Amino acid sequence: MTNVFSTKKKSINCKGKLLDFKIPKVMGILNITPDSFYDGGVYNNLEKIENRIIQMISEGASIIDIGAYSSRPGAKQISEKEELSRLLPTFELISKKFENIIFSVDTFRSEIAKIAVKDYGISIINDISAGNLDENMFETVADLNVPYIMMHMKGNPENMQQKPVYDDLIKEISNYFSEKLEILNKLAVKDIIIDPGFGFGKTIEHNFKLMSEFQNFEVFGLPILVGISRKSMIYKYLGIEQSEALNGTTVLNTVAIQKGADILRVHDVKEAVESIRILSALN
């Protein structure tokens, strides 16, 4: 395995602001899609979007992640033009009213990343494909000089849950990150966050193994993001609805923090922040 660091990086530079991970941070999810798995279609006008941003900030979110392309299993593909048309009104809103807040854009398209950062001051690129769905993404991130979240995904959102198979789950994900980091390091990308991709090309059993061995990714010495909020590994395993999956989400987020997670990407900001506060008090 390459790119092993002796100490874990504990901060990233977001538009000149240092985001410190000595205490884990919460990333609030803002889906402006009609078909996301949990809250698709909820935030369908600017008033609701603004109110949601204000709510997440008041509850303690350090980052707000904006996505306009649903990556749920089997999600319908949309064009780059459609994705951008969904994003632009929200970008306009935040550039006028929330300029001091750290926002990330959840996109795998380099042109959208470029517009988000250069025209609207978005701070972080969150790419579910780690450059696999757009060959220009790595060079774009290097040129933009912004933090980059790269996630592990087997396949793409359309086919990723069609019987995913691994010979050695942790080893394959680790090798994936090693290969990507080698390229990014050569491009001098400074601030990289890794996301092992719960639910992306993984069965429920894979997801629980991934959580049980999550601490293995500390070897990269980089901040680690966890996104398990209300996912099927919780509600399908427990035989409940997504609307009932907050308790399971909180349990797994707590485990993730204990195993080295630095960012929790969640729908429910208040509960995640409270979990972090209690764990911090214990430590």
N, C-alpha and C positions, 0 to 999 in steps of 0.2 A: 504494500500500500504506500502511495506517495503522499506528499503534502501533509505530513504529520508535524504538528507544532508542539513545542514543549509546554507552552501555557496557552490557556484558552483566551481568545480575544474577547474582551468584555465591553466593547463599545463600537459604534459605527458613526460616521459623519453624515448627517442629514442636512443639507443646505447650510453648512456651517455650524449646525447644532450637534453636539455630541450626545448620542443616545446611549446611555449607560445600562449595562445588563448585570450589574452587581446584584440588583434585585430584578427578577424577571418582569417583562413588560407584557401588556395585553394589546393585541391588535383586534379592533372591532371590525366586523364584516359589514360592508354596505353593498348588497347585491341590487343592482338596478336592471335586473333581468326579469322577463316574464316567466321563466321556467327553472329557476334554481331549486335545488331539492327541498329546501326548508322554507325560505321566505320569498320565493319567486313571485313577482307581481305585486308585492306589498308596497315597495317604495317606487311608486309609479308617477309621482309628480314632484316638483321642486320643493313644495312646502313640506311634504312628508320626508323628503331627503334631508332638508335643512334641520327639521326637528329631530330626525334620527341622529344626525351628526352631533347636534347639541346634547342630546341625551347620552351618547356614548362618551363624549368628552367629560360631561358632568359625572359620569360613573367611573371615570379613571382610565379610559383608553389612552395609550401613548401613541398609537398609530391607528389610522383608519384606512382600511383596504377596500378600494372601489373596484368592482368587477361588473362587466357588462356582457360576458360570454359565459354561459352556464357550462360547467365542467362536470356536472353530475353524469353518472354512467348512462350512456346511450343518448346524451343530449344532442339536440339538433345543431348542426353547424350553421353559423351565420357568417356573412361576408365581413371583411375588414371595414367596409363602408358602413354596414349596419352597426357593428360594434362601436365604431367611432361616433356615429350619430346618437347612440345611446349615452355615450360618455360625455360629449361636449357640453350639454347644458349643466351637468354636475360640475365639470371642470370650471366652467364660467362662474358658477355659484361659489365654489370654494376659493377661487382666486380673488373674489371680491370680499368675501365675508370670513374666511378662515385661513388667512395667509400665514399665520403663525403656528398652524397645526401641521403635524407630520402625516402626509398621506402617501399611500402606496397605490399603484395601479396593478390590478391582477390581469395581466395580458401576456400572451406568448408571441405577440406581433411586434416586431422591432419598430415599424413606422408609428404605431400607436404609442409605444414607449417614448419615442423621440418627441412626438407632439405633446405628450403629457408632461414631460420634463422641461422641454425648451419653451413651450408656449404657456404652460399653466403652473409651473413650479412644483410638480409632483416630486416627492423626495426619493421614492424607492420603487424599483421594478420587481414585481412578484410574478415569476414565470413558472407555470406548472410543468413545462416541458424541458426546462434546463437547456434551451436552445435547439431542441430536436425538431420543433415545428416551424422554426424560422432560422435559417442558417446565418442570418445577419445579426441575430440578437446579441451574441457575445461581443462583437466589435462595436455594436451600437451602445451597449452598456459601458464599454471601455471609453468610448468617445464622450458619453454623457457624464461619466465620472460620478455615478450615484450608486448607493448600495443595491445589491442584486440578491434576491431570494431565488434559489434554484431548487426545484422539487424533483424527487424521483417519481417517475410514472412509467409503468410498463405498457407500451402501446399508446393509444390516444383515447380521449373521452368516449369515442364511439365504440371502441372494441376492448377497452382495458379490463373489463370485468367478464370477458368471455373465457372462462376457465384459465386464469393465470397460473403458471407453474414456475417454481423455482427449485433448483438443486440445493442451493444454500442461500436463503433469503437475505440474511445480514451481510454475507460476503458479497453477493451480487449488488446490493445497494451500495455498499462501501466501495466496490470497484467502480461503479458508475460515478460516484462522487469524485473519486481519485482521478479518473480520466477527464472529467469536466474541469476540475480544479487545475489540472496541469495546463489546460488551454487558457483558462482565465488568468492564471498567474503569469503566463507568457504575455498576455495582453495588458498586464499591470492593473487588473481590476482589484481595487484595494479592499472594499467592504463586501464580503460575501456571507450570506446566511444560508444554511442548508435546511431542507425540509424533507424528511424521509417519505412523505406522501401517503399517509394513512388513507386507505380506501381507493387509491389510484393504482389499479392493476394488482389488487391484493384481495384475497378472500378474508372472511371474518377470522379464520384461524391464523392467516398470515399477519393480520393486524394485531392480534393479541401477542403473537410471538415478537413482532416488531416492538411493541411496548415493553414486553418483558426483557428484551435485550437492548433497549433504547440507549443505555449508557455507553454502548460500544461506539457510538458516533462522536463521543467526546474526543476521540483520538485525533480528529481533524483540527481541533483547537479553534473552531469557529462557532459563532452563535448558531443555535438550533431552534427552528420554529416547529411547533406542533399544531396541526389542524385536525381535531377530532370532534369538533362541536356538532352534537346531535347526529352523528353519522351512523350508518347501518350497523357497524360493529357493536354499537350500543343498543339501538332499538330493535334490530332483528334478533340479536342474541338474547335480549330480555323478553322478546315477544310483546313489545309495546309500540306505541305510535311515536313519531318524531317529536310531537308536542309534549311527550312525557319523558323525553330523554335528557333533561337538564341534570338530574341527579347523577346519572351515569357519566355524563360529560364532566361534571365537577370531580368525580372520583378519578377518572382517567387523567384529567388535567393535573390533579394533585400528584398522581404517580409520576407523570411526565416531568414535573418540576423537580421532584426528588431524584429523578434520574438524569437531570441536566438540561432540561428545556429552558430556553431563554425568552421565547416569545410564545404566547398562547393566542392562536387565531380563533376568535369565538363570535357567536351570535349574542351571547349573554355576558356583557362586559362586567356588570356589577358583581356577579357571582364569581367570575374568574379573578377579579381584583381582590375580593375578600379572601379567596383561597390563598393567594400569594401573600397577603398581609398576615394571615395566620401562620403560614409556613415560615415567613420571615421572622415572626416573633419567636417561634420555636428554635430557630437557628441563631 
